[in-house]
Amino acid sequence: MDSGWATGDGDRWLSTGPVKIFTDGALGSHTCLMSEPYDGEPGNHGIAVTPAEEFERLLATAAGAGIAVAAHAIGDAANRMVLRAYARWRDSAGPGPAARLRHRIEHTQHLLPEDVPLLARSGVIASMQPTHCTSDIPLTSRMLAGRDLASYAWRSLLDAGAVVAFGSDAPVEDPDPFFGVHAAVTRQQPDGTPPGGVDPHERLDLDTALRCFTGAGAYASYEEHLKGRLRPGMLADFIALPTDPYRVEPARLRDLTVALTVVGGVVRWQR
């Protein structure tokens, strides 16, 4: 912040993004912050890595310097804390450049159902990674069964009007975007389980999943004027596939391969 750099500064190859602040841990380690204790662990609600008061102080400091915040939040209690902090900041910031910062929640995995519309109203970007949903099926089926949660709720968030930007979270997950597209569309593991997908009402159609990976991702990085769509005036960054993804069965989306990669209008790789 002392350097004077702000979110969005830079050029077409390298630009300044948000500052990441961890507010909790992860589900597998029983450290994501939950409103209810973990089964068999009375008193263990997870870990508040950055407590609410400290998070609000860091948010105000970053936003005051023109830097957006990307808050790591997985558990429903962590997500609620972040959303309330963002709402209070927005109410106190008033009009001006700071009010136009695009704050994000990284992962946004488990929400209380009533916080879905709150996220949409706040203008916060839900930065989500679809393969977390399918990789976590063994964990969520065992650890969160019976809880009233909106988990990996990208369809609900979109329906509420939120911006949902997809990514991979590599190297935690495989960076192959088609693994993420498959997870978003089917909500199934590679072997096709569970039948119909976990929480099938949250599945996306292919068109919407691709927009979350492209246009929404560009918006999250302040580059929607350059990236996210193929049209005159945009950067010629794209891939070509040997197979039309709209003509394959959803279960086969994981198997799509790239035939050609173009960056800046130049063929950089070709099979």
Number of C-alpha atoms within 10 A of each C-alpha: 13 5 6 9 15 19 21 18 15 12 8 11 6 9 15 15 19 22 18 14 18 17 25 24 20 16 21 12 8 18 19 27 29 25 14 16 14 19 13 8 9 9 10 16 19 23 18 19 19 17 15 16 11 12 20 19 12 16 24 21 13 19 25 16 17 22 26 25 24 23 27 26 31 27 31 24 23 30 29 23 20 25 21 17 19 23 18 13 18 17 11 11 15 10 10 8 11 19 17 13 20 20 24 29 24 24 24 27 28 26 24 18 15 11 19 21 16 18 27 20 13 16 19 23 23 27 27 25 28 28 27 19 23 26 16 14 18 12 14 16 11 11 16 16 11 8 10 11 18 21 23 27 24 30 20 19 21 19 12 15 15 22 23 29 27 28 22 20 17 10 7 8 16 13 14 14 20 21 22 28 28 26 28 30 23 28 31 25 22 16 8 12 14 16 12 13 20 21 15 15 13 20 23 20 13 18 12 16 24 21 17 25 21 18 19 24 22 19 20 22 17 18 17 16 13 17 23 22 17 12 10 7 9 15 18 18 17 17 15 13 12 10 12 9 15 10 9 12 8 17 16 14 22 16 10 18 15 14 13 15 17 16 13 13 11 11 14 10 12 11 7
